[in-house]
Amino acid sequence: MRRLPAFALLLPALLGLSAFDAQAARLDAMKVVQDDAGTHAVIDLTGAVDYKVFTLSNPDRLVLDLSGTSLGAAYRAPAPNGVVAGVRTGKPAEGDLRVVLDLARAVKPRSRIEHIGSGSRLVLDLRDEGDTVAGKPAPARTLQDVIGTGDRKLVIAIDAGHGGKDPGAIGPTRKYEKDITLAIARELAAKIDADPGMRAFLVRDRDVFIPLEQRYMIAREAQADLFISIHADAAHNKAASGASVYVLSLRGASSEAARWLADQENAADLVGGVELDARDKNLAAVLLDLSQNATMRVSDDVATQVLASLKQFGKTHKPQIERANFVVLRSPDVPSMLVETGFISNPGEEAKLSDPGYRKRMVEAIHGGLRAYFSDQAPPGTWYAARQGQFGGSRQHVVSRGETLSLIAARHGVPMSSIRAANKLSGDTVRIGERLTIPVSPTLASAPE
């Protein structure tokens, strides 16, 4: 999110490399908590560590290996709680620490690290394997369960860039990028929550450091419909100014696809939890390719709308959306974009970004772009989809492989002749990737609020 040569200085962080070297750490405290979302193991460490988590069966156990870590003198094993029947520690190798959680049943763990000051907090979320409840399979989901009843709000994940030990760029009067991005993220969240068809989810709601890859994974776990990362650019040229909107480059998508396909759990997660064996690698690759293509197409479309709205608000740095291999944009199934709200290195823009009134107008522009996009291309089952056409008289449809004009007409409940007329088509042939305007029927246009 920096331009050369400033970009080169931050390249390791943007590509997901650690911002600090792993060093000897100490495990001082651990607790096991149970809430409505399940069981969580919370581990306090005095520094950054490399770690590995895996499960064992017969009996069921979760093993956490911490490199270069020792057990603190004040450590006491936590009491059993939830799915955790007991906690043991050991040394798999000199200088390393192993924590073993004895489990009442099999779990599918997910982990995240929060860096606070010089210490770290490792959180393990222990979910029942196969989405079971009390050892029983969850009931089968219907189509209505998936798309909702027509009133589902779109979940917009907002990621305030940097945070905690990472201040980001620093302006001429010592304004920190991490503070500017958090202020904008909070204001955007309030604006989105005031929209009847959207709900905001803040990836970072306080001054805390979150690793780049965990940011988009947090958005995936929140089942976000869209991920927006907020930043404030910097450059050696103090006159550089204007907002920018980025989407993922093809190179970034390709490298992420390779990483997902190499991970059996990720590959299964991609296809809804189906276990994939070696014979299914080609199937997983095809599904991932389809998912990524659709995700990147939506990312391009919504980013274009947001950029157009920002152009009406003020000067933009470039006239078109830009592409980069930013780690936070790599989710294969959540459309994502990164908004550089301005150049904090420019004294004038630093002052503007520090002004609540200016930020409010910028937030309104970003929200306006989101509303314009979802008014035309809302996911099925959402509040916007149920009211599509009330905001402009038509909707948009991008032709996918295998679709015909008759199938598209039936899907939207409009005559083929209306689609031909709206798009000036001379025949019934449509091309993959072609964007069609779908006229809205009077019944749908007058649907009640």
C-alpha positions as CSV (number, residue, x, y, z in Angstrom):
1,M,0.0,0.0,0.0
2,R,3.0,2.1,-0.6
3,R,4.5,3.4,-3.8
4,L,8.2,2.8,-4.6
5,P,10.6,3.3,-3.0
6,A,8.4,3.5,0.1
7,F,6.6,0.3,-1.1
8,A,9.9,-1.7,-1.1
9,L,10.5,-0.9,2.6
10,L,7.1,-2.5,3.5
11,L,7.2,-5.4,1.0
12,P,7.8,-8.1,3.6
13,A,4.7,-7.1,5.6
14,L,2.5,-6.9,2.6
15,L,3.5,-10.3,1.4
16,G,2.6,-11.8,4.8
17,L,6.1,-12.3,6.2
18,S,6.5,-12.0,10.0
19,A,7.2,-8.5,11.2
20,F,9.4,-9.9,13.9
21,D,11.8,-12.8,14.4
22,A,10.6,-15.7,16.5
23,Q,12.5,-15.8,19.8
24,A,12.4,-17.6,23.1
25,A,9.0,-17.2,24.7
26,R,7.3,-18.4,27.9
27,L,3.8,-19.7,28.5
28,D,2.6,-18.0,31.6
29,A,-1.1,-18.7,31.7
30,M,-3.9,-20.7,30.0
31,K,-7.6,-20.8,30.5
32,V,-10.4,-22.9,28.9
33,V,-13.7,-21.1,28.5
34,Q,-17.1,-22.3,27.2
35,D,-19.8,-20.1,25.6
36,D,-22.6,-20.3,23.0
37,A,-20.0,-20.6,20.2
38,G,-18.2,-23.5,21.8
39,T,-15.0,-24.2,23.7
40,H,-12.0,-21.9,23.5
41,A,-8.5,-22.4,24.9
42,V,-6.8,-19.0,25.5
43,I,-3.0,-19.1,26.0
44,D,-0.9,-16.1,27.1
45,L,2.7,-16.0,25.9
46,T,5.5,-13.6,26.6
47,G,6.6,-13.3,22.9
48,A,6.0,-14.4,19.3
49,V,6.2,-18.1,18.6
50,D,5.9,-20.5,15.7
51,Y,3.3,-23.2,16.5
52,K,1.6,-26.2,15.0
53,V,-1.8,-27.6,15.9
54,F,-3.0,-31.2,15.1
55,T,-5.5,-33.7,16.5
56,L,-5.2,-37.4,17.4
57,S,-7.9,-40.0,17.9
58,N,-8.4,-43.1,20.1
59,P,-8.6,-41.3,22.4
60,D,-9.4,-37.8,21.0
61,R,-6.7,-35.2,21.8
62,L,-5.5,-31.9,20.4
63,V,-1.8,-31.3,20.4
64,L,-0.2,-27.8,20.3
65,D,3.6,-27.6,19.7
66,L,5.2,-24.3,20.5
67,S,8.8,-23.7,19.2
68,G,11.3,-22.1,21.4
69,T,8.9,-21.9,24.3
70,S,9.2,-22.8,28.0
71,L,6.7,-23.2,30.8
72,G,6.5,-20.3,33.2
73,A,6.9,-20.9,36.9
74,A,3.5,-19.4,37.6
75,Y,1.7,-21.6,35.1
76,R,-1.2,-23.8,36.5
77,A,-3.1,-26.2,34.3
78,P,-6.6,-24.9,33.7
79,A,-9.7,-26.7,35.0
80,P,-11.7,-28.9,32.5
81,N,-14.4,-27.1,30.7
82,G,-16.6,-27.8,27.7
83,V,-15.1,-30.3,25.4
84,V,-11.7,-30.2,27.2
85,A,-11.4,-33.0,29.8
86,G,-7.9,-32.1,30.9
87,V,-4.6,-30.3,29.9
88,R,-1.1,-31.8,30.0
89,T,2.3,-30.3,29.0
90,G,5.6,-31.9,27.9
91,K,8.8,-31.3,25.9
92,P,8.8,-33.0,22.4
93,A,12.3,-31.6,21.8
94,E,14.9,-29.5,23.6
95,G,13.7,-25.9,23.8
96,D,10.2,-26.7,22.6
97,L,6.9,-27.0,24.6
98,R,4.0,-29.4,23.9
99,V,0.5,-28.8,25.3
100,V,-2.0,-31.7,25.0
101,L,-5.7,-31.2,25.5
102,D,-7.7,-34.3,26.3
103,L,-11.0,-34.1,24.6
104,A,-14.5,-35.5,25.3
105,R,-15.0,-35.9,21.5
106,A,-13.4,-35.0,18.2
107,V,-13.1,-31.4,17.3
108,K,-12.1,-29.3,14.2
109,P,-9.7,-26.6,15.7
110,R,-9.1,-23.1,14.3
111,S,-6.4,-20.8,15.7
112,R,-5.5,-17.2,15.8
113,I,-2.9,-15.0,17.4
114,E,-3.3,-11.5,18.9
115,H,-0.2,-9.5,19.5
116,I,-0.5,-7.1,22.4
117,G,2.7,-5.2,23.2
118,S,5.6,-7.6,23.3
119,G,3.4,-10.5,24.2
120,S,1.1,-12.9,22.3
121,R,-2.3,-14.5,22.9
122,L,-3.0,-17.7,21.1
123,V,-6.7,-18.6,20.9
124,L,-7.9,-22.1,19.9
125,D,-11.5,-22.4,18.9
126,L,-12.6,-26.0,19.3
127,R,-15.6,-26.8,17.1
128,D,-17.3,-30.2,16.9
129,E,-16.0,-32.1,13.9
130,G,-18.5,-32.3,11.1
131,D,-20.7,-29.5,12.7
132,T,-22.1,-31.9,15.2
133,V,-24.0,-31.0,18.3
134,A,-23.6,-33.2,21.4
135,G,-22.2,-35.9,19.2
136,K,-25.2,-35.9,16.8
137,P,-25.1,-34.9,13.2
138,A,-26.6,-31.5,12.5
139,P,-29.9,-31.5,10.6
140,A,-29.6,-31.3,6.8
141,R,-29.8,-27.7,5.4
142,T,-32.4,-26.7,3.0
143,L,-32.1,-24.2,0.1
144,Q,-34.0,-21.7,2.3
145,D,-31.5,-22.2,5.1
146,V,-28.7,-21.2,2.6
147,I,-30.3,-18.2,0.9
148,G,-32.6,-17.1,3.7
149,T,-36.1,-15.8,3.7
150,G,-35.5,-12.7,1.7
151,D,-34.6,-10.4,4.7
152,R,-31.0,-11.4,5.3
153,K,-28.7,-8.5,5.7
154,L,-25.4,-8.4,3.7
155,V,-22.4,-8.9,6.0
156,I,-19.7,-6.3,5.2
157,A,-16.4,-7.1,6.9
158,I,-14.3,-3.9,7.5
159,D,-10.6,-4.3,8.2
160,A,-8.8,-1.3,9.7
161,G,-5.3,-1.6,8.4
162,H,-2.3,-2.1,10.8
163,G,-2.8,-1.8,14.5
164,G,-1.0,-2.6,17.8
165,K,2.8,-2.8,17.4
166,D,2.4,-1.9,13.7
167,P,1.5,1.8,13.3
168,G,1.6,1.8,9.5
169,A,2.6,5.0,7.8
170,I,3.2,8.1,9.9
171,G,2.2,11.6,8.7
172,P,4.1,14.9,8.9
173,T,2.5,15.8,12.2
174,R,2.9,12.3,13.6
175,K,-0.6,11.0,12.9
176,Y,-0.5,7.2,12.7
177,E,-2.2,5.3,9.9
178,K,-3.5,2.7,12.4
179,D,-5.5,5.4,14.2
180,I,-6.9,6.9,11.0
181,T,-7.9,3.5,9.6
182,L,-9.6,2.5,12.8
183,A,-11.6,5.8,13.0
184,I,-12.7,5.4,9.3
185,A,-13.6,1.7,9.9
186,R,-15.8,2.5,12.9
187,E,-17.5,5.3,11.0
188,L,-18.1,3.1,8.0
189,A,-19.5,0.4,10.3
190,A,-21.9,2.8,11.8
191,K,-23.1,3.9,8.3
192,I,-23.5,0.3,7.2
193,D,-25.4,-0.7,10.3
194,A,-27.8,2.2,9.6
195,D,-28.6,0.7,6.2
196,P,-31.6,-1.7,6.4
197,G,-29.9,-4.2,4.1
198,M,-26.4,-4.4,5.5
199,R,-24.7,-5.3,8.7
200,A,-21.0,-4.4,9.5
201,F,-18.4,-6.7,11.1
202,L,-15.2,-5.0,12.3
203,V,-12.2,-7.3,11.9
204,R,-10.2,-5.0,14.2
205,D,-12.3,-3.0,16.7
206,R,-9.4,-1.7,18.9
207,D,-5.6,-1.0,18.8
208,V,-4.4,-4.6,18.3
209,F,-2.1,-6.3,15.8
210,I,-3.6,-9.1,13.7
211,P,-1.5,-11.0,11.1
212,L,-2.5,-10.3,7.5
213,E,-3.7,-13.9,6.6
214,Q,-5.8,-14.0,9.8
215,R,-7.7,-10.9,8.7
216,Y,-9.4,-12.4,5.7
217,M,-9.9,-15.7,7.5
218,I,-11.7,-13.8,10.3
219,A,-14.0,-12.3,7.6
220,R,-14.6,-15.8,6.2
221,E,-15.6,-17.2,9.6
222,A,-18.0,-14.2,10.0
223,Q,-19.6,-15.4,6.6
224,A,-18.9,-12.0,5.1
225,D,-20.5,-11.1,1.8
226,L,-17.7,-8.5,1.2
227,F,-14.4,-7.7,2.7
228,I,-13.1,-4.1,2.7
229,S,-9.6,-3.2,4.0
230,I,-9.1,0.4,4.9
231,H,-5.6,2.1,4.6
232,A,-4.0,5.5,4.2
233,D,-1.2,5.6,1.5
234,A,2.2,7.1,1.8
235,A,4.9,8.1,-0.7
236,H,8.2,10.0,-0.7
237,N,6.5,12.5,-3.0
238,K,4.7,14.7,-0.5
239,A,2.4,16.1,-3.2
240,A,0.9,12.6,-4.0
241,S,-2.8,12.7,-3.2
242,G,-6.1,11.1,-3.8
243,A,-7.9,7.8,-2.9
244,S,-7.3,4.5,-4.6
245,V,-9.2,1.2,-4.8
246,Y,-7.3,-2.1,-5.2
247,V,-8.4,-5.7,-6.0
248,L,-6.3,-8.8,-6.0
249,S,-3.9,-9.4,-8.9
250,L,-4.0,-12.7,-10.9
251,R,-0.6,-13.6,-9.5
252,G,-1.9,-13.3,-6.0
253,A,-4.9,-15.5,-6.8
254,S,-2.7,-18.2,-8.4
255,S,-0.4,-18.3,-5.4
256,E,-3.3,-18.5,-3.0
257,A,-4.9,-21.3,-5.0
258,A,-1.8,-23.4,-4.8
259,R,-1.7,-22.9,-1.0
260,W,-5.3,-23.9,-0.5
261,L,-5.0,-27.0,-2.7
262,A,-2.0,-28.1,-0.8
263,D,-4.0,-28.0,2.5
264,Q,-6.5,-30.8,2.8
265,E,-8.6,-29.0,5.4
266,N,-8.8,-25.8,3.3
267,A,-9.7,-27.9,0.2
268,A,-12.5,-29.6,2.1
269,D,-13.7,-26.2,3.5
270,L,-13.9,-24.9,0.0
271,V,-16.5,-27.5,-1.0
272,G,-18.6,-27.2,2.1
273,G,-16.9,-29.7,4.4
274,V,-16.7,-32.7,2.1
275,E,-13.6,-34.8,2.8
276,L,-11.4,-34.9,-0.3
277,D,-8.8,-37.6,-0.9
278,A,-6.0,-37.8,-3.4
279,R,-8.4,-38.7,-6.2
280,D,-10.4,-35.5,-5.7
281,K,-7.5,-33.1,-6.3
282,N,-8.7,-32.3,-9.8
283,L,-12.2,-31.7,-8.6
284,A,-11.0,-29.4,-5.8
285,A,-8.9,-27.5,-8.4
286,V,-11.9,-27.0,-10.7
287,L,-14.1,-25.9,-7.8
288,L,-11.5,-23.5,-6.5
289,D,-11.0,-22.0,-10.0
290,L,-14.7,-21.5,-10.4
291,S,-15.0,-19.9,-6.9
292,Q,-12.0,-17.6,-7.4
293,N,-13.2,-16.5,-10.9
294,A,-16.6,-15.6,-9.5
295,T,-15.1,-13.9,-6.5
296,M,-12.7,-11.8,-8.5
297,R,-15.4,-10.8,-10.9
298,V,-17.6,-9.5,-8.1
299,S,-14.5,-7.8,-6.5
300,D,-13.9,-5.9,-9.7
301,D,-17.5,-4.9,-10.1
302,V,-18.1,-3.6,-6.5
303,A,-14.6,-1.9,-6.5
304,T,-15.5,-0.1,-9.7
305,Q,-18.7,1.2,-8.1
306,V,-16.9,2.3,-5.0
307,L,-14.2,4.1,-7.1
308,A,-16.9,5.8,-9.1
309,S,-18.6,7.1,-5.9
310,L,-15.2,8.3,-4.6
311,K,-14.6,10.2,-7.8
312,Q,-17.8,12.2,-7.1
313,F,-16.6,12.8,-3.5
314,G,-13.1,14.2,-4.5
315,K,-9.9,13.5,-6.3
316,T,-8.8,10.0,-6.9
317,H,-5.1,9.0,-7.4
318,K,-5.8,6.8,-10.5
319,P,-8.8,6.8,-12.8
320,Q,-9.3,3.0,-12.6
321,I,-9.1,0.3,-10.0
322,E,-5.6,-1.1,-9.4
323,R,-4.4,-4.6,-8.9
324,A,-1.8,-5.9,-6.4
325,N,-0.8,-9.1,-4.6
326,F,-2.0,-7.9,-1.1
327,V,-2.4,-10.8,1.4
328,V,-5.6,-9.4,2.8
329,L,-7.3,-9.7,-0.6
330,R,-6.6,-13.4,-1.1
331,S,-9.8,-15.0,0.2
332,P,-10.9,-17.4,-2.6
333,D,-14.6,-17.0,-1.8
334,V,-15.2,-13.6,-0.3
335,P,-15.1,-10.6,-2.7
336,S,-12.5,-8.3,-1.4
337,M,-11.1,-4.8,-2.0
338,L,-8.6,-2.4,-0.4
339,V,-9.4,1.3,-0.2
340,E,-6.5,3.7,0.2
341,T,-8.4,6.7,1.6
342,G,-5.6,9.2,0.8
343,F,-1.9,9.9,1.3
344,I,-1.2,10.4,5.0
345,S,2.3,11.5,3.8
346,N,0.7,14.6,2.2
347,P,0.2,17.3,4.9
348,G,-3.1,18.5,3.4
349,E,-4.5,15.0,3.2
350,E,-3.2,14.1,6.7
351,A,-5.2,17.0,8.0
352,K,-8.3,16.0,6.0
353,L,-8.1,12.4,7.2
354,S,-7.9,13.6,10.8
355,D,-11.1,15.7,10.3
356,P,-14.3,13.8,11.4
357,G,-16.4,15.8,8.8
358,Y,-14.2,14.8,5.9
359,R,-14.1,11.2,7.1
360,K,-17.9,11.2,7.3
361,R,-18.3,12.4,3.7
362,M,-15.7,9.8,2.5
363,V,-17.6,7.0,4.4
364,E,-20.8,8.2,2.7
365,A,-19.1,7.8,-0.7
366,I,-17.9,4.3,0.1
367,H,-21.3,3.3,1.3
368,G,-22.9,4.9,-1.8
369,G,-20.8,2.7,-4.0
370,L,-21.7,-0.4,-2.0
371,R,-25.4,0.5,-2.2
372,A,-25.2,1.1,-5.9
373,Y,-23.7,-2.3,-6.6
374,F,-26.0,-4.4,-4.4
375,S,-29.0,-2.5,-5.7
376,D,-28.2,-4.1,-9.1
377,Q,-26.5,-7.3,-8.2
378,A,-27.7,-8.5,-4.7
379,P,-27.1,-12.1,-3.6
380,P,-30.3,-14.2,-3.5
381,G,-32.2,-14.2,-0.2
382,T,-31.0,-10.8,0.9
383,W,-32.9,-7.6,1.8
384,Y,-31.6,-6.0,-1.4
385,A,-32.5,-8.9,-3.6
386,A,-36.1,-8.8,-2.3
387,R,-36.3,-5.1,-3.2
388,Q,-34.3,-5.2,-6.4
389,G,-35.5,-2.7,-8.9
390,Q,-36.8,-0.2,-6.3
391,F,-33.4,1.6,-6.6
392,G,-33.1,1.9,-10.4
393,G,-35.7,-0.1,-12.4
394,S,-33.5,-2.9,-13.5
395,R,-31.0,-5.5,-12.3
396,Q,-27.8,-7.0,-13.8
397,H,-27.0,-10.5,-14.7
398,V,-23.6,-11.9,-15.7
399,V,-23.9,-14.9,-18.0
400,S,-22.2,-18.0,-16.6
401,R,-21.2,-21.2,-18.4
402,G,-24.1,-23.3,-19.4
403,E,-26.7,-20.5,-19.2
404,T,-29.1,-19.7,-22.1
405,L,-31.3,-16.7,-22.6
406,S,-34.4,-18.8,-21.9
407,L,-32.9,-20.1,-18.6
408,I,-31.9,-16.6,-17.6
409,A,-35.4,-15.3,-18.4
410,A,-37.0,-18.1,-16.4
411,R,-34.7,-17.5,-13.4
412,H,-35.6,-13.8,-13.2
413,G,-39.3,-14.4,-14.1
414,V,-39.3,-12.0,-17.1
415,P,-40.1,-12.6,-20.8
416,M,-37.2,-13.3,-23.2
417,S,-38.5,-10.5,-25.4
418,S,-38.0,-8.0,-22.5
419,I,-34.4,-9.0,-22.0
420,R,-33.8,-8.8,-25.8
421,A,-35.3,-5.3,-25.9
422,A,-33.4,-4.1,-22.8
423,N,-30.1,-5.3,-24.2
424,K,-30.7,-4.7,-28.0
425,L,-30.2,-8.3,-28.8
426,S,-31.1,-9.5,-32.3
427,G,-31.2,-13.2,-31.3
428,D,-31.1,-15.6,-28.4
429,T,-27.3,-16.1,-28.3
430,V,-25.5,-14.9,-25.1
431,R,-21.8,-15.1,-24.3
432,I,-20.1,-16.2,-21.1
433,G,-19.2,-13.2,-19.0
434,E,-21.7,-10.9,-20.9
435,R,-23.5,-8.5,-18.6
436,L,-27.3,-8.3,-19.2
437,T,-29.7,-5.7,-18.0
438,I,-32.8,-7.5,-16.6
439,P,-35.9,-5.3,-16.6
440,V,-37.8,-5.5,-13.3
441,S,-41.5,-6.6,-13.4
442,P,-44.1,-4.1,-11.9
443,T,-44.9,-6.6,-9.2
444,L,-41.3,-6.8,-7.9
445,A,-40.8,-3.1,-8.3
446,S,-43.8,-2.4,-6.0
447,A,-42.8,-5.0,-3.4
448,P,-43.5,-3.7,0.1
449,E,-40.7,-2.5,2.4
